């Protein structure tokens, strides 16, 4: 995965965690390239940051 893509994902996860702690419900989308999605290490690359920020698709607010 490109370093810039991973940095972006990590920043978005940190921002979402901060918003949640402030009781803000803001959905975020990140566009990923086909290359990112086909990368065999993709899931491994985002699992750590996702856990550190206590975020997951299931953590999304349901409006």
VOMARBA-634164 format. One line per 8 residues: number of its first residue (from 0); for each residue x, y, z of N, C-alpha, C, O. Coordinates in steps of 0.1 Angstrom, whole numbers. Layout:
<atoms>
NUM	X Y Z X Y Z X Y Z X Y Z ~ ...;
</atoms>
This chain:
<atoms>
0	9 -12 0 0 0 0 9 12 0 19 13 7 ~ 5 22 -7 13 35 -8 13 41 5 3 42 12 ~ 25 46 9 26 53 22 16 64 24 11 66 35 ~ 14 72 14 5 83 15 -10 79 18 -17 85 26 ~ -14 68 12 -27 62 14 -28 58 29 -38 61 35 ~ -18 51 34 -19 47 48 -19 58 57 -26 58 67 ~ -11 69 54 -11 81 63 -25 87 63 -29 92 73 ~ -31 88 51 -44 94 51 -54 86 59 -62 91 66;
8	-54 73 57 -63 64 65 -61 66 80 -71 67 88 ~ -49 66 84 -46 68 98 -51 82 104 -56 82 115 ~ -49 92 96 -53 105 100 -69 106 101 -74 111 110 ~ -75 100 91 -90 100 91 -95 92 104 -105 96 110 ~ -89 81 107 -93 73 118 -91 81 131 -99 80 140 ~ -80 88 132 -77 97 144 -88 108 145 -93 110 156 ~ -91 114 134 -101 124 134 -115 119 138 -122 125 146 ~ -118 107 132 -131 101 136 -132 98 151 -142 100 157;
16	-121 93 157 -121 90 171 -123 103 179 -130 103 189 ~ -116 114 175 -118 127 182 -132 132 181 -138 137 190 ~ -138 130 169 -152 135 167 -161 126 176 -170 132 182 ~ -159 113 177 -168 105 185 -167 109 200 -177 109 207 ~ -155 112 204 -153 116 218 -159 129 221 -162 132 233 ~ -162 137 211 -169 150 212 -184 148 209 -191 158 208 ~ -188 136 208 -202 132 205 -207 138 192 -219 141 190 ~ -198 139 182 -201 142 168 -203 130 160 -194 120 161;
24	-213 129 152 -215 117 143 -212 122 129 -221 127 122 ~ -200 119 124 -197 123 110 -192 111 103 -182 105 106 ~ -199 107 92 -195 96 84 -184 101 74 -184 113 69 ~ -174 93 71 -163 96 62 -162 85 52 -163 73 55 ~ -158 89 40 -155 79 29 -141 82 24 -137 94 23 ~ -134 72 21 -121 73 15 -121 65 2 -124 53 2 ~ -117 72 -9 -116 65 -21 -102 58 -22 -92 63 -20 ~ -103 45 -25 -91 37 -27 -90 32 -41 -100 30 -48;
32	-78 30 -45 -76 26 -59 -77 11 -60 -77 4 -49 ~ -79 6 -72 -80 -9 -74 -67 -15 -69 -66 -26 -64 ~ -56 -8 -71 -43 -13 -67 -42 -15 -52 -37 -25 -47 ~ -48 -5 -44 -49 -7 -30 -57 -19 -26 -53 -27 -17 ~ -68 -20 -32 -77 -31 -29 -72 -45 -33 -75 -55 -26 ~ -64 -45 -43 -58 -58 -47 -45 -62 -40 -40 -73 -41 ~ -40 -53 -32 -28 -55 -24 -31 -65 -13 -40 -63 -5 ~ -23 -76 -14 -26 -87 -4 -23 -83 11 -29 -89 20;
40	-16 -72 13 -13 -67 26 -23 -56 31 -21 -51 42 ~ -32 -53 23 -41 -42 26 -48 -43 39 -47 -34 48 ~ -54 -55 42 -61 -56 55 -51 -56 66 -55 -49 77 ~ -40 -62 65 -30 -61 76 -25 -46 78 -23 -43 90 ~ -24 -39 68 -20 -25 69 -30 -16 77 -26 -7 84 ~ -43 -19 75 -53 -10 81 -58 -16 95 -65 -9 102 ~ -55 -28 98 -60 -34 110 -54 -28 122 -62 -25 132 ~ -41 -25 122 -35 -19 134 -41 -5 137 -45 -2 148;
48	-40 4 127 -46 17 129 -61 17 133 -65 25 141 ~ -68 8 127 -82 7 130 -84 3 145 -93 9 152 ~ -77 -6 150 -78 -11 164 -73 0 173 -79 3 183 ~ -62 7 170 -57 18 178 -67 29 180 -67 35 191 ~ -75 31 170 -84 42 170 -98 37 175 -108 45 174 ~ -99 25 178 -112 19 183 -123 21 172 -134 26 176 ~ -119 18 160 -129 21 149 -131 8 141 -122 0 140 ~ -142 7 136 -146 -4 127 -158 -1 119 -165 8 123;
56	-161 -8 109 -174 -5 102 -186 -6 111 -196 1 110 ~ -185 -16 121 -196 -18 130 -197 -6 140 -208 -4 146 ~ -187 2 141 -187 14 150 -194 26 144 -197 36 151 ~ -198 25 131 -205 36 125 -218 39 132 -224 30 137 ~ -222 51 132 -235 55 138 -246 51 128 -243 51 116 ~ -257 47 133 -268 43 124 -279 54 126 -285 55 136 ~ -281 62 115 -291 72 116 -304 68 109 -313 75 109;
</atoms>
